[in-house]
């Protein structure tokens, strides 16, 4: 089970992911973000404080979203990850590619709004 609560704060999309992102719902996850952005060029922060599991296909989806954001010259970050998720991102090298922050406030302070 997965849910996404997407909202804007100061032109930054904050997407709070709840539950798990895996092969059964990764397309719903991607669609929810695309729907929230609606083609806008804006920074995205994924708040992972309620994300309990992220499969390899979920990691791939996040990488593709990050790559798309980079191509659009828009910031992308993850924040508030559990210790196991943070370890997974370090072990896979993803934390060297995607900006990660301990808290939502840190992430919001680091991403730059697009003008």
JOPE-V6712 format. One record per residue. N is the residue number from 1. SS is DSSP state (H for helix, E for strand, L for the rest). Layout:
{{N,SS} {N,SS}}
This chain:
{{1,L} {2,E} {3,E} {4,E} {5,E} {6,E} {7,E} {8,E} {9,E} {10,L} {11,L} {12,E} {13,E} {14,E} {15,E} {16,E} {17,E} {18,E} {19,E} {20,E} {21,E} {22,L} {23,L} {24,L} {25,L} {26,H} {27,H} {28,H} {29,H} {30,H} {31,H} {32,H} {33,H} {34,H} {35,H} {36,H} {37,H} {38,L} {39,L} {40,L} {41,L} {42,L} {43,E} {44,E} {45,E} {46,E} {47,E} {48,E} {49,E} {50,E} {51,E} {52,E} {53,E} {54,E} {55,L} {56,H} {57,H} {58,H} {59,H} {60,H} {61,H} {62,H} {63,H} {64,H} {65,H} {66,H} {67,H} {68,H} {69,H} {70,H} {71,H} {72,L} {73,L} {74,L} {75,L} {76,E} {77,E} {78,E} {79,E} {80,L} {81,L} {82,L} {83,H} {84,H} {85,H} {86,H} {87,H} {88,H} {89,H} {90,H} {91,H} {92,H} {93,L} {94,H} {95,H} {96,H} {97,L} {98,L} {99,E} {100,E} {101,E} {102,L} {103,L} {104,H} {105,H} {106,H} {107,H} {108,H} {109,H} {110,H} {111,L} {112,L} {113,L} {114,L} {115,L}}
